[in-house]
Amino acid sequence: MKLKPLADRVVLVQRAAEEKTQSGIFLTASAQEKPEIYEVVEVGPGGIVDGNEVKMGVAVGDKVLVGKYSGSKIKLDDTDYTIVRQSDILAIVE
């Protein structure tokens, strides 16, 4: 099954947590912090949203920074997705 976002929505997948610190210490699963950096897997077409024209500024494959409690969490085919509005994306990580 595939998700196809509507309007100004973006489908994201969270990147894996770091298993080792910069100094080389391995972290247990409970000690690993989930990063707020996601990868864009699908982008909606944009269009007219709330009376304003929205052009999509992100593309599939972009790494983006999203607020901790933004979006809707969806589990589909054993993969956790987050669906957010483009305006909920704080930055593109380069």
Secondary structure as UniProt FT lines:
FT   TURN            7..8
FT   STRAND          9..14
FT   TURN            22..23
FT   HELIX           29..31
FT   STRAND          37..43
FT   STRAND          47..49
FT   TURN            50..51
FT   STRAND          52..54
FT   TURN            60..61
FT   STRAND          63..66
FT   TURN            68..69
FT   STRAND          72..76
FT   TURN            77..78
FT   STRAND          79..85
FT   HELIX           86..88
FT   STRAND          89..93
//
